[in-house]
Amino acid sequence: MTYLDFRSDFLSRPCARMAETMAKAALSPGAFGLRNDPWQQRLEARTAELLGKEDALLFPTCTMANLAAMIAWTRPGDTVLGDATNHLATSEAGGHAAVAGIEYRGLAGTFGMSPLAEWQAASAPPADAQRASVRLFALETTHNRGGGNAIGGAHVAAVAEVARAAGAHLHLDGSRLFNAAVALGEMPARVAAGASSVSVSLNKGLRAPSGAMLAGPRDFISEALRIRQRLGGGMRPVSMIAAAGLVALENWGEVVADHETAARLREGCRDLPGLAPVDPPVPTNIVLLRLAPCWGGPEAFCRRLSGEGVLAIPFGADLVRFVTYRDITRSAVDQALQALAHLANTHERQDDE
C-alpha cells in the first residue's frame, strides 16, 4: 500500500535545485576547521541576517541547538520558565535536566501563550536561597502542541521585557519560525527581535535533508560552538548540509503552500462525525483533530486510519496530528479527506447498530 504520510514536515524532499546545489558542494574542497567551510560560512551569515542577530551556528538538529542555548544561558541548578507544552519540555528527552542540570518550570497557557502576569509571578526573585533562580525564559513559534499557532514578534518582545526585568534571557525555539513569519506577515527578524537567541530547523518546511541553526550575540555563539563540540555536534565535512540550507533560506516564503493545504484539510474535517478540528488563533501547517470518546483513543484511530492509507500521529489524550509539507498536494489532501470521511461515516454507522 502507498501511504499519504502526514506525520511530520521533516519528511519533505529537497527540490531539484537543492539537490543540484548539494551535489556541487560535495565536489568542493573540504575544510578542516569547525567553521572554515565556505558554504557553512555563507549559511551562518545569511541566517544571522535573516533573524536579525549578530551571528549564527550550524547544528545537526534543532533539539541540539535548543540544548546548547540552555547550557549557554544557565548554570546547573537554574530554572527555565516556559509553557508546559513547549517542545523543550515534552519532546527533547529531558536534556535540560540530564545534560544541562537545570529544571523546567511549566506555565499554563493557551496555544503556547501564557499571560504576562503568569511570567512575572513565576520569575519573581526567590525569597531565600532554598529556591532556584529563573535564568531563562523559553517560547516556541510556531507552537507544535498549540496546533501550529504562530506567535508573533509583539508577544515575543513583551515576554522578553519580563525576562529582562527578572534578570533572565529569552530563548525562542523557532523550529518552524518561517511558517510563523509567513502566517503573520512579519519578517523573520521581526518575529525573533525580542529573543536573546533563536533556533530554526532547516529540515521541516524548508525541505533541507537535515540541519538547524542557532542565532544570537557573537559571544553567545562562540560559547555555543564549544558546547556543540562537547555534545558531539561538530560535523565535518558540512558543505552538502550547508548548501541545502542556503537554498532553503532562499525559498522560505514558499511554506505558504503548506498553510493552504493544511487549511483545506482542517476545513474538510469540520463536518465529519466524531472529529473536531482545533482552531489556533494563527494557523499554519499543523492540523490537530480532537476525537470523540467513541474512537477509543488516538492510537486506535491512527491504526484504523493507516488501514485507509493515511498516516498521522497520536498527539495527546484525545488529539491526532497532521502536518502538511510540499509533497502533500491538494490532491493528496482530498484523498485523505475521502479516507477520513469513509472512516468516520463507517464508524458512525457501527455505533448506531
C-alpha positions, 0 to 999 in steps of 0.5 A, spaced: 500 500 500 502 507 498 501 511 504 499 519 504 504 520 510 502 526 514 506 525 520 511 530 520 514 536 515 521 533 516 519 528 511 519 533 505 524 532 499 529 537 497 527 540 490 531 539 484 535 545 485 537 543 492 539 537 490 543 540 484 546 545 489 548 539 494 551 535 489 556 541 487 558 542 494 560 535 495 565 536 489 568 542 493 574 542 497 573 540 504 575 544 510 578 542 516 576 547 521 569 547 525 567 553 521 572 554 515 567 551 510 565 556 505 558 554 504 557 553 512 560 560 512 555 563 507 549 559 511 551 562 518 551 569 515 545 569 511 541 566 517 544 571 522 541 576 517 535 573 516 533 573 524 536 579 525 542 577 530 549 578 530 551 571 528 549 564 527 551 556 528 550 550 524 547 544 528 545 537 526 538 538 529 534 543 532 533 539 539 541 540 539 541 547 538 535 548 543 540 544 548 546 548 547 542 555 548 540 552 555 547 550 557 549 557 554 544 561 558 544 557 565 548 554 570 546 547 573 541 548 578 537 554 574 530 554 572 527 555 565 520 558 565 516 556 559 509 553 557 508 546 559 507 544 552 513 547 549 517 542 545 523 543 550 519 540 555 515 534 552 519 532 546 527 533 547 528 527 552 529 531 558 536 534 556 535 540 560 535 536 566 540 530 564 545 534 560 544 541 562 542 540 570 537 545 570 529 544 571 523 546 567 518 550 570 511 549 566 506 555 565 499 554 563 497 557 557 493 557 551 496 555 544 503 556 547 501 563 550 501 564 557 499 571 560 504 576 562 502 576 569 503 568 569 511 570 567 512 575 572 509 571 578 513 565 576 520 569 575 519 573 581 526 573 585 526 567 590 525 569 597 531 565 600 536 561 597 532 554 598 529 556 591 532 556 584 533 562 580 529 563 573 535 564 568 531 563 562 525 564 559 523 559 553 517 560 547 516 556 541 513 559 534 510 556 531 507 552 537 507 544 535 502 542 541 498 549 540 496 546 533 501 550 529 499 557 532 504 562 530 506 567 535 508 573 533 514 578 534 509 583 539 508 577 544 515 575 543 518 582 545 513 583 551 515 576 554 522 578 553 521 585 557 519 580 563 525 576 562 529 582 562 526 585 568 527 578 572 534 578 570 533 572 565 534 571 557 529 569 552 530 563 548 525 562 542 525 555 539 523 557 532 523 550 529 518 552 524 519 560 525 518 561 517 511 558 517 510 563 523 513 569 519 509 567 513 502 566 517 503 573 520 506 577 515 512 579 519 519 578 517 523 573 520 527 578 524 521 581 526 518 575 529 525 573 533 527 581 535 525 580 542 529 573 543 536 573 546 537 567 541 533 563 536 533 556 533 530 554 526 530 547 523 532 547 516 529 540 515 521 541 516 518 546 511 524 548 508 525 541 505 533 541 507 535 533 508 537 535 515 540 541 519 538 547 524 541 553 526 542 557 532 542 565 532 544 570 537 550 575 540 557 573 537 559 571 544 553 567 545 555 563 539 562 562 540 560 559 547 555 555 543 560 552 538 564 549 544 558 546 547 556 543 540 563 540 540 562 537 547 555 534 545 558 531 539 555 536 534 561 538 530 560 535 523 565 535 518 565 535 512 558 540 512 558 543 505 552 538 502 548 540 509 550 547 508 548 548 501 541 545 502 540 550 507 542 556 503 537 554 498 532 553 503 533 560 506 532 562 499 525 559 498 522 560 505 516 564 503 514 558 499 511 554 506 505 558 504 503 552 500 503 548 506 498 553 510 493 552 504 493 545 504 493 544 511 487 549 511 483 545 506 484 539 510 482 542 517 476 545 513 474 538 510 474 535 517 469 540 520 463 536 518 465 529 519 462 525 525 466 524 531 472 529 529 473 536 531 478 540 528 482 545 533 482 552 531 489 556 533 488 563 533 494 563 527 494 557 523 499 554 519 501 547 517 499 543 523 492 540 523 490 537 530 483 533 530 480 532 537 476 525 537 470 523 540 470 518 546 467 513 541 474 512 537 477 509 543 483 513 543 488 516 538 492 510 537 486 506 535 484 511 530 491 512 527 491 504 526 484 504 523 486 510 519 493 507 516 488 501 514 485 507 509 492 509 507 493 515 511 498 516 516 498 521 522 500 521 529 497 520 536 498 527 539 495 527 546 489 524 550 484 525 545 488 529 539 491 526 532 496 530 528 497 532 521 502 536 518 502 538 511 509 539 507 510 540 499 509 533 497 502 533 500 498 536 494 491 538 494 490 532 491 493 528 496 489 532 501 482 530 498 484 523 498 485 523 505 479 527 506 475 521 502 479 516 507 477 520 513 470 521 511 469 513 509 472 512 516 468 516 520 461 515 516 463 507 517 464 508 524 458 512 525 454 507 522 457 501 527 455 505 533 448 506 531 447 498 530 
